């Protein structure tokens, strides 16, 4: 790793860990999703430079728009070549929208989850510590993607995504869900007031908080989402267990960038779609 001069303490990854443009990104896949086109990406294989070096897919960053567009094109090509990415203006809500056709980036709806039964589209969620959740019922030909930070998770963004998929013909017991790279419990310190919000919703949520330094605890967002998905009747759930905060070479992290005083932070993208003939 190399560190900037004393005037800026943010950290850039080693050059060999942000491959040259010709290398391209390699998606992280969940075995449980099988042949469904999907992928979770980190920062490797992109063209952005500076504090967002690598595969920054965030439209809201200070990055060069041309670099972001190229990064998103590369990610799409690695999952479902030729398919457009359909994404959102994410607001940490529980709102979910149905996608029937692509929309312009400037017309992205304000929401945090998408579902579709239309082949040839890629649903895209960007994250930088929040959890990307990809879902599919291959038999029904229905897929979904959710951006689940703590606010959206507590408000039920995954529940709304499942309900929207069911409205398109999916069956909860057949839905497969995969939780991608997110901040892990060991890296996610919160205060006691934060924990009380979850416990007020359900006292059993206490199990997702481990003891920390005085007045604080460690929150397990991934485990909380597994429990929410299971309670919604999801048949198979994969939690990849990849910590965005702890692995600076591989993933972007809002919290890490904040702790380091970085001037900006990148967003990684998660994609899922339907290829022609995906229905069983």
N, C-alpha and C positions, 0 to 999 in steps of 0.2 A: 504494500500500500504506500501511497505517497500523500503527503499533507501539504496544503498550501502554506504560504508564508505566515508569520506570526499575526499579520493583520487580519487574516481570515483562517478560521480553524476547520472549515469544512473539508471533507475528505473525498478524493476522486479514486475510482478503482484503477487497478493496474491496467496498462494498455492491453496486455495480453488477455485480460478478462472481459474486455469490451471489444469483441472481434472486429476486424476490418469489414467494410461494407459487403464484400463478396461472401463472407462467411454466412450471413443470414441467421435469423433466430431459430431455435429449436424449441417447439412447444413442450411443456410438461403435461403429460396426459394421465388421466385416471383410468386404470385398467377396467374399472367397473363400467365405464361408459362405452367400452368396446369400440365398435366401428363408427359410432356417432362422431362426426367431425367436430373436434373441440381442441382447445389448448389453453393452458395458463402460461403466460410469459413473464419473464423478469426483465432485467436491464441488458442482457446479453444480445448481441447481434444487430444493434441499431447504429444510427449515424449521428445522433445528437452528441453534443460536446458540453464541457463545463460541468456544473453541478447536476445536470440532468443527463450526463453522458450515457450513451447506450440507446436502448429501445424505448425511449420516452414516448408514450402514446397519449399524453395529456393535452387536450385542446386548450385547457385553461392555464397552461404554464407559460413562462416567458420565453420558451424555446422558439427557434425559427419554425414558422408554420410549415415550411417545405420539408424540414427534417421530420417533424411529427407526421406529416402525410406519408413520407417514405417509410417511416417506422410502422405505421398502421398498415400500409400496403404489404410490407414484408410479413407482418404477422398474419394477415388474411391469406396471403399466398401459401403460408406454411400449414394452414388448416383447411381451407376450401378455396383453391385457386379460382380467381375470377369473381368471387362473391363479394358484394359490397358489405361494409361494416355498418350496422345500424346501432347507434349509441344514443345516450341520454345526456341531458344537463342534470347531473346528479346533485341531489339536495339533502341527502341523509333522511329520506322519508320512507314510508312503507308503500308508496304508490307504484303500481305496476301497469304497464301499457301493453296492448296487443299490437303486434306488427304485421301488417298485411303487405306493405311495400316500403322500400327505403325512403328516407326523407333527407333533405339537405342538412348539413351540419348546423347551419344557422337556425334551423327549424326544429332542433332537438327538443322533445318535450321535457318538462321538468318532472322527473320521476327517478326511481332507483331500481326498477326491474322491468324486464321485457319478456314476452312469450310470443311464439309464432308456430304455425303449422305449415308455413310456406317454404318449400325447398329453395335453395339458392341464395339465402340471406344469412349473414353472420351477426348474431346478437353480441354486442360488445359492452363490457363493463370495465372501467378503469379503477384502480385502487392504489393505495400507498400506505398500507397497514390494515385498512378495512378488509373484510373477507369477500372475495369473489365466489359466488356459488353458481355452479352450472348444473342444470337439470335436464333430464330427457326421459320421455316414454317412447322408446323406439317403435313399439307396436302401434301406438296411436299416431306416430309421426308428429310429435309435439316436443318442443324444447323451450327452455327458459334460462334466464340469467339474472342474477340479483347482486346488487351492491349492498353488503351488509356490514355497516359500521355498527357501533353499539346502539346508536339512536334508532336506526332502521331495524336492527335485530330485535330490540326491545319492543318496537312498535308493530312488529310482525311482517316485515318485508318478505320473508320466506313463506309465511302462511299465505300471503296475498298472491305470491308467485304460483304456489301450488294450486290455489283456487282458480287462478286464471288459466292454468294449464288444464285443469279438470273441465273448465268451460269449453275448451277446445277438443275435448274427448279423451284426455289422459285419465288414467286410473292411479290413485295415489300409491297403491301397492306395487304398481309396475314402474313408478318413477324412480330413476336413479339420480342421486344428487352427489356432487363432488365439491368439497370446500378447498379452494386453492390457497396459495401463499397469503398468510395473514400474520399479524403480530401475535406472538405466542405469550402464554401466561407469564413465563419468566421475564419477559420484556415489557409487560403491560401493567405498570404500576398505576393504581387509581386511589382516590381517597375514600374514606368511609361513607361520605355522602353519596358518592357514585354507587357504591355497593347497595346502599339502602334503597335506591331507586329500583333496583332489580328485585330486592327482597320484598318491597311493597307490592310489586306485581305478583310475586309468588314466593312465599317463604322458602320453598325448596331451592330457589336460585342461590341460596347461600353456598351451595356446594361448588359453585363456579368461581369462588373467591378463596384464595389461599392467604395465610397471614404474611404480612410484610413488615416494613419498618413501622414504628409507632404512628398511628393515625392513617395507615395506608394498608393496602392489600394488593394482590396480584390477580387480575381478571383473566379467565380462560374463555375468550370469545369463541374460539373454535368449538370447544366442548358445549358451550351454550347453544350454538347453532345446530350441532348434532342433535341435541335434546329437542330443540324446536322442530326440526325436520322429522324426527322420530314421532313426536306427538302429533304431527300432521299426517301420519300414516305412511310416510315414505318407506318403500321396501328395502332399498339399499342406499347406504350413505358411506361415502369415502371422504376421510379427512386426511389431507396430504401431510400435515404436520410440518410445514415449511415456515420458518420464522422470518418475516420481512425485516424486522428491526436488527436482528443479530447477524444477518448475512449481507453486508454492504456491497460485496462484490457482485452479488447475484440479483438483489432486489432493491427497489426504491422503498423509502420509508419516510413518511411525514414526521413521525416522532423523532427518528434519528436525526433528520435534517434540522429539526427545531433545536434539539439538544446541542448540535454542532454549530448552530448559528449560520447555517447555509442560506444563501440568498434565494434559493428556489429548490424545488424537489420534483422529481419525475413521477410519472404514474405508469404502472404496468397494466397490461390489458389481458383480459380473459375473453375467449371467443367460443361460441357454439353455434352450430347451424345444422341444416338438413341437406343431405345430398339427394338427388333424384333416386327414387326407389328405396328410401330408407325404411319405409313401413314393412313390418314382418308379414 
